[in-house]
Each structure stands twice: as C-alpha cells, then as structure tokens.
Amino acid sequence: MPLRITSYLSSEQPPLEYVTSIRAVVLQDNSVLVVRDGANSFHVTPGGRREKHESVEATLRREVLEETGWGINEVLPLGFMHFHHLAPKPDGYTYPHPDFVQLVYAAHATEFVPEAQQFEEYELETGFQPVVEARSLNLTASQRLFLNAALKAPGK
C-alpha cells in the first residue's frame, strides 16, 4: 500500500491509539546495531509491533530482544514516524487507517541473549557496525535522522 512517511524529532508522544510499533537506535560504544532485512537492505531502528496490553517501553525491550538478541537500557525518546496511507482502506485491514505512528527511541545495548532472537523472514542478520560504516549504508532519510539524533542524545 502506498504511504507518505514524515519523521519528527520530538520528546512528545502522539496519542497511543495511533502507535503501531516501537523502534530504537541501539548504540554500544562507537557502534550502532544494524539489521539486514529480506530485501537485502539495512536499517538501524530494530523494533516492532506494540501489543495492546504492553507499555511502550515493554514493547521496545521485547521487540529489540526478539529481533536482535540484545537487551537494552538508557532508553530515551527521539521522535516518531508518521505514516499516511495514500490508498483506501482495504477490506479486513485491522490497523489504524489512514494514519499510524511508529515511536523511535535511542537505547544502549546491555547483554546479548542469542537464544531470545526470533528471526523471521524480515530480519536476516544483525550486528554492531562502527557508526562511520553504518553511515555509508543505503539508509533512508528517516534512518539517518534518527541515527544522528541518537548520537547527540544525552548520555550517548
């Protein structure tokens, strides 16, 4: 489905009913956690779908652990991505339409728990790369925005 995506740096959180997933730029020393996906592209914001019963931070911790095997701490809000559907709502579509939001945080990696990883078809490989190398990847403008903001976040 065609989408228009706008990214915002903000410590303010949009209404929770529009939040479908939570993501984080995960840092460790001078490196950032990079995910290679099924389209053989890369991103620096692992995370995923929010369950209705979960808090935002619980979702973030669970999703980063499942996608990457890494625990996180020092979680700080960076902003959000606002998605707007450009096509009519399909029959049976159960997510917010025409607008939904993904929250983005900065976090610090703690311990690696490989048995917690739940690789699916989307995530093929994860690992830390020096920031300078990650910046040379073909990241979207949103990914670059949040990576740069995470590197400037207090305590990072």
C-alpha positions in Angstrom: 0.0 0.0 0.0 1.4 3.4 -0.9 2.4 5.6 2.1 3.7 9.1 2.8 6.2 9.0 5.7 7.2 12.0 7.7 9.7 11.8 10.5 9.8 14.1 13.5 12.3 14.7 16.3 10.3 15.2 19.5 10.1 14.1 23.1 6.3 14.4 22.8 4.4 11.2 22.1 1.4 11.1 19.7 -1.8 9.5 21.0 -1.3 5.8 21.8 -4.2 4.6 19.7 -2.2 5.6 16.6 1.1 3.9 17.7 1.5 0.6 15.9 5.2 -0.1 16.7 8.1 1.0 18.7 11.7 1.2 17.5 15.2 2.2 18.7 18.6 3.2 17.5 20.7 0.9 19.7 24.3 2.1 20.5 27.3 0.4 22.0 30.5 2.4 22.4 31.1 3.9 18.9 28.9 1.4 17.1 25.3 1.1 16.1 23.2 -2.1 15.8 22.3 -2.7 12.1 19.7 -5.1 10.8 19.8 -6.6 7.3 16.4 -7.5 6.1 14.8 -9.7 3.5 15.0 -7.1 0.8 18.8 -7.1 1.4 18.6 -3.6 2.7 19.7 -2.3 6.1 18.1 -0.3 8.9 19.2 1.0 12.3 15.9 1.0 14.1 15.0 -2.5 15.2 11.7 -2.9 16.9 8.2 -4.0 16.1 4.5 -4.2 16.8 3.0 -3.0 20.0 0.6 -5.3 21.8 -2.4 -3.6 23.3 -1.6 -4.8 26.9 2.1 -3.6 26.8 3.6 -0.4 27.8 5.7 1.4 25.2 9.0 0.6 27.0 8.0 -3.1 27.5 7.2 -3.3 23.7 10.5 -1.8 22.8 12.5 -4.1 25.1 10.7 -7.2 23.9 10.9 -6.4 20.2 14.6 -5.4 20.2 15.4 -8.5 22.1 13.4 -10.7 19.7 14.8 -9.1 16.6 18.4 -8.8 17.6 19.1 -10.8 20.8 20.2 -7.6 22.6 18.9 -6.3 25.9 18.7 -2.5 26.2 18.7 0.2 28.8 19.1 4.0 28.9 16.0 4.4 26.8 15.4 8.0 25.6 12.7 9.2 23.2 13.9 10.6 19.9 10.7 11.2 17.9 8.3 9.3 15.7 7.5 8.5 12.1 4.0 9.4 10.9 2.7 7.2 8.1 -0.3 8.2 6.0 -1.9 5.7 3.7 -2.5 7.1 0.2 -5.0 4.4 -0.8 -8.4 3.5 0.5 -8.6 1.1 3.5 -8.6 -2.5 2.2 -11.2 -4.9 3.5 -10.1 -6.6 6.6 -7.3 -4.2 7.4 -7.1 -4.1 11.2 -4.5 -1.4 11.8 -5.2 2.4 12.1 -6.1 4.0 8.7 -5.3 6.4 7.1 -2.7 7.4 9.8 -0.4 5.5 12.1 2.8 6.2 14.0 6.0 4.4 14.9 7.8 5.8 18.0 11.6 5.9 17.8 14.0 5.9 20.8 17.7 5.8 21.5 19.0 3.0 23.7 22.2 1.5 24.9 22.9 -2.3 24.4 23.4 -4.3 27.5 23.7 -8.1 27.3 23.5 -10.4 24.3 21.0 -13.2 24.6 21.2 -15.1 21.3 18.5 -17.7 22.3 16.0 -14.8 22.6 16.3 -14.0 18.9 13.3 -14.9 16.8 14.5 -14.4 13.2 11.6 -14.2 10.8 11.5 -13.7 7.1 12.2 -10.0 7.5 15.3 -9.9 9.7 18.1 -11.9 8.2 21.1 -10.7 10.2 22.0 -8.2 13.0 25.3 -6.9 14.3 27.1 -3.8 15.5 28.9 -1.7 13.0 31.1 1.3 13.6 29.0 4.4 13.1 31.1 5.6 10.3 30.5 2.3 8.4 26.8 2.4 9.2 26.5 5.9 7.8 27.9 4.6 4.5 25.0 2.1 4.1 22.0 3.0 1.9 19.8 4.2 4.8 16.6 6.1 4.3 16.4 9.8 5.3 14.4 8.8 8.4 17.0 6.3 9.4 19.8 8.9 9.1 17.7 11.5 11.0 17.2 9.1 14.0 20.8 7.8 13.9 22.2 11.3 14.1 19.7 12.3 16.8 20.7 9.2 18.9 24.4 10.0 18.6 23.6 13.5 20.0 21.2 12.3 22.8 22.3 13.0 26.4 24.5 10.2 27.8 25.2 8.6 24.4 
